Amino acid sequence: MKKVSIITRAYNKLEYTIRCIESVRRNTSYSNYEHIIINNGSNDGTTEWLKWINGLPYFDKVKSFNMDKNYGDWGGMLKSLELVADDSDYIVQLDNDIEIKDTDWVQKMILGLEQPGVNIIQLKRMGVYNNITPINIQELKYKNEILKYGISPAKRPVAFFMLKTKAFKEVKNQLPLDLMEGKTILSKLLGGTYKFSNVVCYLIDAFDYKLSMNFYELKYPRDLTYQKINQK
């Protein structure tokens, strides 16, 4: 069984990181994986919590690294290449505000990634304002399911994607530190990003289409949010 390294970057928002880690633990039927948490200098208790769970059997798949500075989302992803297991075959980028409910997500992503021409595969994210639909849809059979995937018009992977560890390491030195540009160049170098249209993950505090509002606004009034402060 091939080794999968899941990379999650965290900067504060401990409640998100806990939910993300728990969803991976509870909803991953694939056994040969490690979950690496890159803590980008959090100051909300994330550092202390990660130290507390270190060595606990319940979190035996989790490896946390407390960085001495904030490398950012993409910088933390690049930094993670120095920390993955030597026998890692696949790398997964998983944002800490994502929850998993499909227990066979690893097997499905590996199946998609092993198709001709596919070097990056991502899941459909439920709960975002705008969901980009893949084109040139193809089908794969997994057990009794038909999985649908195609090339993503967004031209860069986001939120929850998988690629081969070897491929990522081969192009690392060609990737800039800028978040959007780095992911765009990664996608270009590897022939584009492919996306499932019916294999999904879920955004924590997601947008509710029935209520036409974001759960984040219900939990944290907009006039109190960090985003609003920075808009002034």
Phi, psi and omega per residue, in radians:
M1 nan 2.227 -3.090
K2 -1.277 2.650 -3.066
K3 -1.548 2.340 3.117
V4 -2.012 2.241 3.093
S5 -1.909 2.010 3.129
I6 -1.683 2.199 -3.099
I7 -1.940 2.161 3.068
T8 -2.213 2.198 3.066
R9 -1.676 2.506 -3.118
A10 -2.354 2.315 2.938
Y11 -2.393 1.780 -3.030
N12 1.041 -2.761 -3.062
K13 0.925 0.887 -3.125
L14 -0.949 -0.665 -3.107
E15 -1.073 -0.590 3.082
Y16 -1.197 -0.804 -3.093
T17 -1.060 -0.723 3.118
I18 -1.089 -0.800 -3.132
R19 -1.135 -0.669 3.121
C20 -1.119 -0.878 -3.140
I21 -1.046 -0.758 -3.122
E22 -1.128 -0.667 3.139
S23 -1.166 -0.632 3.079
V24 -1.146 -0.814 -3.100
R25 -1.077 -0.788 -3.060
R26 -1.366 -0.482 -2.954
N27 -2.116 0.615 3.065
T28 -2.201 1.861 -3.140
S29 -1.398 -0.351 3.107
Y30 -1.290 2.241 -2.970
S31 -1.621 -0.472 -3.023
N32 -1.613 1.340 3.122
Y33 -2.498 2.806 2.979
E34 -2.218 2.550 3.127
H35 -2.041 1.845 -3.074
I36 -1.668 2.171 3.109
I37 -1.848 2.051 3.054
I38 -1.649 1.836 -3.128
N39 -1.588 1.876 -3.043
N40 -1.461 0.983 3.052
G41 1.236 0.652 -3.141
S42 -1.088 2.650 3.122
N43 -2.270 0.428 -3.091
D44 -1.957 0.221 -3.093
G45 1.850 -0.115 3.128
T46 -1.032 -0.798 -3.123
T47 -1.030 -0.816 -3.110
E48 -1.153 -0.700 -3.140
W49 -1.142 -0.744 3.132
L50 -1.127 -0.646 3.074
K51 -1.160 -0.626 -3.115
W52 -1.168 -0.693 -3.090
I53 -1.413 -0.220 -3.128
N54 -1.037 2.117 3.129
G55 1.603 -0.171 3.101
L56 -1.288 2.307 -3.105
P57 -0.972 -0.606 -3.125
Y58 -1.054 -0.541 -3.098
F59 -1.940 0.643 -3.031
D60 -1.161 -0.311 3.123
K61 -1.538 -0.192 -3.036
V62 -1.580 2.267 3.012
K63 -2.142 2.104 -3.109
S64 -1.947 2.513 3.118
F65 -2.265 2.031 -3.134
N66 -1.595 1.888 -3.076
M67 -1.309 2.639 3.141
D68 -1.412 -0.125 3.078
K69 -2.689 2.994 -3.137
N70 -1.517 1.885 3.112
Y71 -1.459 -0.077 -3.127
G72 1.371 3.077 -3.098
D73 -1.104 -0.979 -3.095
W74 -1.311 -0.674 3.095
G75 -1.076 -0.665 3.082
G76 -1.152 -0.601 3.097
M77 -1.143 -0.774 3.114
L78 -1.140 -0.694 3.124
K79 -1.085 -0.552 -3.077
S80 -1.116 -0.412 -3.134
L81 -1.084 -0.417 3.106
E82 -1.383 -0.180 -2.970
L83 -2.023 -0.178 -3.126
V84 -1.231 2.727 3.132
A85 -1.061 2.570 -3.123
D86 -1.074 -0.491 -3.115
D87 -1.686 0.310 -3.141
S88 -1.177 2.308 3.114
D89 -1.812 -0.597 -3.101
Y90 -2.300 2.522 3.046
I91 -2.027 2.374 3.066
V92 -2.047 2.224 2.955
Q93 -1.640 2.125 -3.129
L94 -2.245 1.940 3.099
D95 -1.118 2.616 -3.067
N96 -1.358 -0.034 3.054
D97 -1.803 0.436 3.130
I98 -2.039 2.423 3.017
E99 -2.031 2.568 -3.111
I100 -1.929 2.410 3.085
K101 -2.225 -0.286 3.122
D102 -1.501 1.915 -3.011
T103 -1.182 -0.361 3.140
D104 -1.778 0.451 -3.062
W105 -1.066 -0.660 -3.138
V106 -1.107 -0.865 -3.123
Q107 -1.048 -0.682 -3.128
K108 -1.197 -0.722 3.138
M109 -1.184 -0.697 3.098
I110 -1.111 -0.736 3.107
L111 -1.027 -0.781 3.112
G112 -1.137 -0.719 -3.093
L113 -1.194 -0.430 -3.118
E114 -1.515 0.059 3.087
Q115 -1.373 2.626 -3.114
P116 -0.969 2.269 3.075
G117 1.462 -0.117 -3.107
V118 -1.686 2.049 3.130
N119 -2.081 -0.233 3.014
I120 -2.420 2.290 3.100
I121 -2.299 2.386 3.141
Q122 -2.283 2.797 3.119
L123 -1.587 2.813 3.034
K124 -1.356 2.272 -3.098
R125 -1.692 2.075 3.138
M126 -1.574 2.349 3.073
G127 1.874 0.038 3.097
V128 -1.546 2.796 -3.119
Y129 -1.121 -0.798 -3.124
N130 -2.178 2.163 3.133
N131 -1.884 2.060 -3.095
I132 -1.415 2.148 -3.086
T133 -1.537 2.247 3.111
P134 -1.172 2.767 -3.140
I135 -2.040 2.989 -3.114
N136 0.922 0.939 -3.045
I137 -1.095 2.338 3.025
Q138 -2.156 2.859 -3.077
E139 -2.127 2.539 3.063
L140 -2.263 2.551 3.074
K141 -1.771 2.214 3.065
Y142 -2.250 1.940 -3.052
K143 0.940 -2.055 -3.136
N144 -1.780 0.220 -3.116
E145 -1.851 2.655 2.969
I146 -1.886 1.986 -3.139
L147 -1.635 2.341 -3.128
K148 -1.994 2.346 3.136
Y149 -2.577 2.778 3.116
G150 -2.850 3.125 -3.131
I151 -1.301 2.425 -3.124
S152 -1.548 2.183 3.087
P153 -1.119 -0.271 -3.107
A154 -1.186 -0.385 3.073
K155 1.155 0.238 3.015
R156 -2.713 2.569 3.123
P157 -1.410 2.581 3.121
V158 -2.426 2.697 2.875
A159 1.167 -1.044 -2.963
F160 -2.642 1.686 -3.105
F161 -2.485 2.813 -3.113
M162 -2.225 2.534 3.002
L163 -2.631 2.917 -3.136
K164 -1.317 2.385 -3.126
T165 -0.992 -0.762 -3.122
K166 -1.061 -0.748 -3.139
A167 -1.125 -0.723 3.138
F168 -1.106 -0.781 -3.119
K169 -1.154 -0.584 -3.114
E170 -1.166 -0.517 -3.088
V171 -1.839 -0.021 -3.032
K172 -0.916 -0.779 -3.067
N173 -1.221 -0.158 3.108
Q174 -1.706 0.020 -3.037
L175 -1.761 2.203 3.092
P176 -1.297 2.874 -3.129
L177 -1.348 -0.357 -3.138
D178 -1.063 2.301 -3.024
L179 -0.999 -1.044 -3.052
M180 -1.206 -0.776 -3.121
E181 -1.136 -0.689 -3.128
G182 -1.082 -0.799 -3.140
K183 -1.205 -0.613 3.108
T184 -1.144 -0.759 3.138
I185 -1.199 -0.672 3.067
L186 -0.984 -0.825 3.136
S187 -1.086 -0.751 -3.124
K188 -1.122 -0.770 -3.119
L189 -1.115 -0.527 -3.079
L190 -1.802 0.278 3.004
G191 1.467 0.365 3.100
G192 1.744 2.861 3.117
T193 -1.827 2.271 3.062
Y194 -1.766 2.617 -3.020
K195 -2.426 2.374 3.009
F196 -1.321 2.475 3.073
S197 -1.749 -0.189 -3.136
N198 -2.388 0.324 2.950
V199 -2.038 2.033 -2.861
V200 -2.115 2.781 2.925
C201 -2.261 3.034 -2.993
Y202 -2.247 2.330 3.117
L203 -1.433 2.193 3.053
I204 -1.157 2.455 -3.071
D205 0.990 0.851 -3.027
A206 -1.408 3.012 3.094
F207 -1.367 2.289 3.117
D208 -1.712 1.953 -3.069
Y209 -1.204 -0.499 3.124
K210 -1.283 -0.710 3.138
L211 -1.520 -0.242 -3.089
S212 0.989 0.743 3.083
M213 -2.617 2.791 3.133
N214 -1.585 2.323 3.112
F215 -1.009 -0.532 3.140
Y216 -1.024 -0.623 -3.126
E217 -1.237 -0.471 3.105
L218 -1.313 -0.684 -3.096
K219 -1.395 -0.610 -3.090
Y220 -2.293 1.738 -3.128
P221 -0.877 2.434 -3.002
R222 -1.015 -0.578 -3.111
D223 -1.290 -0.087 3.105
L224 -1.895 -0.037 -3.029
T225 -1.444 2.702 3.081
Y226 -1.027 -0.701 -3.121
Q227 -1.044 -0.742 -3.117
K228 -1.151 -0.713 3.117
I229 -0.999 -0.695 -3.096
N230 -1.401 -0.157 3.078
Q231 -1.489 -0.327 -3.080
K232 -1.258 nan nan
